[in-house]
Amino acid sequence: MARAQMERDGAQRAEAARAASMRTDAERASYEKARAEREAADMARERQDAKQSVQQALVAVEFGQVAGSLTERKQLRAAIVRAQAAGVAADEIARAEGVERLTVERAEAVAAAERAAVEEAARERAEAEARTVQMNQARELLRRSVARPAEERKKILRDLQVKWHPDKLAGGGDEQAREFAAELSRMANQAADVARKQAAAAAAKEKRMLAYNTLRGMTNPSVQELSTAITNARDAGVSDIEISKAESKLQSMKAGSRA
């Protein structure tokens, strides 16, 4: 475009020199008329070329990338400037400028979406790294809890299970976090089962000791009292030896009462 302008300027200077060399008014008038016609023709060609340039730039933008590449948008801007200088119809320039604004808006929207995607990916990576650290801490706590009483370990597991439930994690957590949550759930159920068994065993032991102490602590029981104590001791799991001793005593008491 700059070269064409330079060529036109050179041609205009040559024409001016030629006009200055003319002698008669008639020659000068004829020359001026011819020059005006050539300039009008040149301007008409420039308008047509500028119009085609705009149309080509529009096609490149509209049928190129989704929002038009940066190069395509620059080409469209240059074509619009050329069309304005060449006097292309205002409505055609306005249409081209409307497309230009739309492509810029689309490009900005695409760039914003890309930035948001990058930020989201960075946030997810940071959250995953933080979860990994927290899982390692939780595993260390689990390792130490093995030596704790069953009820205390059950509470530790339940607390961890609640903390690592998928509903408590952003987006449900990643696959590693979901697997860890499932592992915690299994461990919590196992710990609860162990705690129940230990509690039942402790209760049975307490009942057995109570029945044993009752049976051994009776100094002068009646037949009915001793008989009831033997039944309770048997139900509580007191040893057969102790039961046999009590039954022998009961038989002696019954024999003595008949005599």
C-alpha positions in Angstrom: 0.0 0.0 0.0 2.8 2.4 0.8 4.6 1.6 -2.5 1.4 2.3 -4.5 1.1 5.7 -2.7 4.7 6.5 -3.6 4.1 5.6 -7.2 1.1 7.8 -7.3 3.0 10.7 -5.8 5.8 10.2 -8.3 3.3 10.2 -11.1 1.6 13.4 -9.8 5.0 15.2 -9.7 5.7 14.1 -13.3 2.3 15.4 -14.4 2.9 18.7 -12.6 6.2 19.1 -14.4 4.6 18.3 -17.7 1.8 20.8 -17.1 4.3 23.5 -16.3 6.0 23.0 -19.6 2.8 23.6 -21.6 2.4 26.8 -23.4 -1.3 27.4 -24.3 -4.4 27.5 -22.1 -6.0 24.9 -24.3 -3.2 22.5 -23.8 -3.2 23.1 -20.1 -7.0 22.7 -19.9 -6.9 19.5 -21.9 -4.1 18.2 -19.7 -6.0 19.0 -16.5 -9.1 17.3 -17.7 -7.2 14.2 -18.6 -5.4 14.2 -15.3 -8.6 14.6 -13.4 -10.1 11.7 -15.3 -7.0 9.5 -14.5 -7.2 10.5 -10.9 -10.9 9.7 -10.7 -10.2 6.3 -12.3 -7.3 5.7 -9.9 -9.5 6.5 -7.0 -12.3 4.3 -8.3 -9.8 1.4 -8.6 -8.5 2.1 -5.1 -12.0 2.0 -3.7 -12.7 -1.2 -5.4 -9.4 -2.7 -4.3 -10.0 -1.5 -0.7 -13.5 -2.9 -0.8 -12.2 -6.3 -1.9 -9.5 -6.1 0.8 -12.2 -5.6 3.4 -14.3 -8.5 2.0 -11.2 -10.8 2.0 -10.4 -9.8 5.6 -13.9 -10.5 6.7 -13.9 -13.9 5.1 -10.6 -14.7 6.8 -12.0 -13.7 10.2 -15.5 -15.2 9.8 -14.3 -18.6 8.4 -11.0 -18.8 10.1 -10.6 -19.5 13.8 -13.5 -19.2 16.3 -12.6 -15.7 17.2 -10.2 -14.9 14.3 -6.5 -15.0 14.9 -4.6 -11.9 15.9 -3.1 -11.7 12.4 -6.5 -11.9 10.8 -7.9 -9.1 13.1 -4.9 -6.9 12.3 -5.5 -7.5 8.6 -9.1 -6.5 9.0 -8.2 -3.4 10.9 -5.7 -2.4 8.1 -8.3 -3.1 5.4 -10.9 -0.9 7.3 -8.4 2.0 7.5 -7.6 1.6 3.8 -11.3 1.5 2.9 -12.0 4.7 4.9 -9.2 6.5 3.1 -10.4 5.3 -0.2 -14.0 6.5 0.4 -15.7 3.1 0.5 -19.4 3.3 1.4 -20.0 4.1 5.1 -22.4 1.2 5.6 -19.9 -1.3 4.3 -17.2 0.1 6.6 -19.7 0.0 9.5 -20.4 -3.7 8.9 -16.7 -4.4 8.8 -16.2 -2.5 12.1 -19.1 -4.4 13.6 -17.5 -7.7 12.7 -14.2 -6.4 14.1 -15.8 -5.6 17.4 -17.4 -9.0 17.6 -14.1 -10.8 16.9 -12.3 -8.8 19.5 -15.1 -9.6 22.1 -14.9 -13.3 21.1 -11.1 -13.3 21.4 -11.3 -11.6 24.8 -13.9 -14.2 25.9 -11.7 -17.1 24.7 -8.6 -15.6 26.4 -10.6 -15.2 29.7 -11.9 -18.8 29.5 -8.3 -20.0 28.9 -7.1 -18.0 31.9 -9.9 -19.3 34.0 -9.1 -22.9 33.0 -5.4 -22.4 33.9 -6.3 -20.9 37.2 -8.8 -23.7 37.9 -6.2 -26.4 37.0 -3.7 -24.6 39.3 -6.2 -24.5 42.1 -7.0 -28.2 41.7 -3.3 -29.1 41.7 -2.8 -27.1 44.9 -5.9 -28.8 46.6 -4.6 -32.2 45.5 -1.2 -31.5 47.0 -2.7 -30.2 50.2 -4.9 -33.3 50.4 -1.9 -35.5 49.9 -0.2 -33.9 52.9 -3.3 -34.2 55.0 -3.7 -37.9 54.0 -0.1 -38.6 55.0 -0.8 -36.9 58.4 -4.0 -38.9 58.8 -2.2 -42.2 58.0 0.4 -41.3 60.6 -2.4 -40.7 63.1 -3.9 -44.1 62.2 -0.6 -45.8 62.6 -0.3 -44.4 66.1 -3.9 -45.2 67.0 -3.3 -48.9 66.7 -1.9 -49.0 70.2 -4.9 -47.0 71.6 -7.9 -48.6 73.3 -10.6 -49.8 71.0 -13.1 -47.1 71.9 -10.5 -44.3 71.4 -9.4 -45.7 68.1 -13.0 -46.0 67.0 -13.5 -42.3 67.7 -10.3 -41.4 65.8 -11.5 -43.3 62.8 -15.0 -41.9 62.9 -13.6 -38.3 63.1 -11.3 -39.0 60.1 -14.2 -40.7 58.3 -16.4 -37.6 58.7 -13.5 -35.3 57.7 -12.7 -37.3 54.5 -16.2 -38.0 53.4 -16.6 -37.1 49.7 -19.4 -34.7 50.5 -17.0 -32.7 52.6 -14.4 -32.4 49.8 -14.6 -29.8 47.0 -16.0 -31.6 43.9 -16.0 -34.9 45.8 -12.2 -34.9 45.9 -9.9 -36.7 43.4 -9.7 -40.4 43.0 -7.0 -40.8 45.6 -9.1 -38.9 48.2 -12.2 -41.0 47.4 -10.2 -44.2 47.8 -8.8 -43.0 51.1 -12.3 -42.2 52.3 -13.5 -45.7 51.3 -10.5 -47.1 53.2 -11.3 -45.1 56.3 -14.9 -46.3 56.1 -13.9 -49.9 56.1 -11.4 -49.3 58.9 -14.0 -47.4 61.0 -16.5 -50.3 60.6 -13.9 -52.8 61.6 -12.9 -50.7 64.6 -16.5 -50.3 65.7 -16.9 -54.1 65.4 -13.8 -54.7 67.5 -15.0 -52.1 70.1 -18.4 -53.8 70.3 -16.8 -57.2 70.8 -14.4 -55.8 73.5 -17.3 -54.0 75.2 -19.3 -57.2 75.2 -16.3 -59.2 76.5 -15.7 -56.7 79.3 -19.4 -56.7 80.3 -19.4 -60.6 80.3 -16.2 -60.6 82.4 -17.8 -58.1 84.9 -20.9 -60.2 85.1 -18.8 -63.3 85.6 -16.7 -61.7 88.3 -19.9 -60.4 90.1 -21.5 -63.9 90.0 -18.2 -65.5 91.2 -17.8 -63.0 94.0 -21.4 -63.5 95.0 -21.1 -67.2 95.0 -17.8 -67.2 97.0 -18.9 -64.5 99.4 -22.0 -66.2 100.7 -21.3 -67.2 104.3 -24.6 -68.6 105.5 -27.0 -68.7 102.6 -30.3 -70.4 102.4 -30.9 -73.3 100.0 -32.9 -71.0 97.7 -30.2 -68.2 97.8 -27.4 -70.6 97.0 -29.4 -72.3 94.3 -30.1 -68.9 92.7 -26.5 -67.9 93.0 -25.4 -71.1 91.3 -27.8 -70.6 88.4 -26.6 -67.0 87.9 -22.9 -68.1 88.1 -23.5 -70.8 85.5 -25.3 -68.2 83.2 -22.4 -65.8 83.7 -19.8 -68.4 82.7 -18.1 -69.0 86.1 -15.8 -72.0 85.9 -17.2 -75.5 86.3 -14.9 -76.1 89.3 -16.5 -73.3 91.2 -20.0 -74.4 90.1 -19.2 -78.0 91.3 -18.0 -76.8 94.7 -21.2 -74.7 95.2 -23.4 -77.6 94.0 -21.7 -79.9 96.5 -22.4 -77.4 99.2 -26.0 -77.1 98.1 -26.5 -80.9 98.1 -25.0 -81.0 101.7 -27.4 -78.2 102.8 -30.4 -80.1 101.3 -29.3 -83.4 102.9 -28.9 -81.7 106.3 -32.3 -80.1 106.1 -34.0 -83.5 105.4 -32.2 -85.1 108.3 
